[in-house]
Amino acid sequence: MARIMVSRKGQLILPMSIRRQVGLEAGGLVDVYLDQGRVVLEAVADPSWNWLKMRGALKGTHALQDHLAEHQQEVQGNTAGG
């Protein structure tokens, strides 16, 4: 068991050992609820929504340039067609 302090803003810092055990990373979700007067924190099992994990995934590709070119074509097509 670990004892932690609540900040003035109501924030908690979970010990790294606990975060590792439950797989919590920066940007991860935690469900919070009351259970018979106890505050319960549960790590969300599959934070696959976490876009932070995708940061840098397209590095070295032309994905942004391709997307911008496609968007430009759409804009030109929409203005040309009325």
C-alpha positions in Angstrom: 0.0 0.0 0.0 1.1 3.5 -0.7 0.0 6.7 1.0 -0.2 9.8 -1.2 -1.3 13.4 -0.6 -4.1 15.3 -2.3 -3.0 18.7 -3.7 -5.0 21.9 -3.3 -6.5 21.3 -6.7 -7.6 17.8 -5.8 -4.8 16.1 -7.8 -3.2 12.8 -6.9 0.1 11.5 -8.0 0.1 7.7 -8.4 3.4 6.0 -7.6 5.2 4.8 -10.6 5.3 1.2 -9.4 1.5 1.2 -9.3 1.2 2.9 -12.7 3.5 0.2 -14.2 1.5 -2.6 -12.7 -1.8 -1.5 -14.2 -0.3 -0.2 -17.5 -1.0 3.5 -17.0 0.9 5.9 -19.2 0.7 9.6 -19.8 -2.7 10.3 -21.3 -4.2 7.1 -20.0 -7.7 7.0 -18.6 -8.8 6.1 -15.1 -12.4 5.5 -14.0 -13.2 7.0 -10.6 -16.2 6.0 -8.5 -17.4 5.6 -5.0 -18.0 2.1 -3.5 -19.4 2.0 0.0 -17.6 5.2 1.0 -14.3 4.3 -0.7 -12.8 6.2 -3.7 -11.9 3.6 -6.3 -9.6 4.2 -9.2 -9.6 1.7 -12.1 -7.3 2.0 -15.1 -9.1 1.6 -18.3 -8.1 -1.8 -19.7 -7.5 -0.9 -23.3 -6.6 2.8 -23.9 -6.2 2.2 -27.6 -7.9 5.5 -28.2 -4.8 7.2 -26.8 -3.6 9.3 -29.7 -0.4 10.2 -27.9 0.9 6.7 -28.6 0.6 7.5 -32.3 2.9 10.5 -32.1 5.7 10.1 -34.6 4.1 7.1 -36.3 4.1 8.8 -39.7 7.6 10.3 -39.3 9.6 9.9 -42.5 6.5 9.5 -44.7 4.8 11.9 -47.0 1.4 11.5 -45.3 0.9 15.2 -44.5 1.9 16.3 -48.0 -0.3 13.7 -49.6 -3.2 14.8 -47.4 -2.7 18.5 -48.2 -2.5 17.8 -51.9 -5.7 15.7 -51.8 -7.4 18.5 -49.9 -6.2 21.1 -52.4 -7.6 18.9 -55.2 -11.0 18.7 -53.4 -11.1 22.5 -52.9 -10.3 23.1 -56.6 -12.9 20.6 -57.7 -15.5 22.1 -55.5 -14.9 25.7 -56.7 -14.6 24.6 -60.3 -17.9 22.7 -60.2 -19.8 25.5 -58.6 
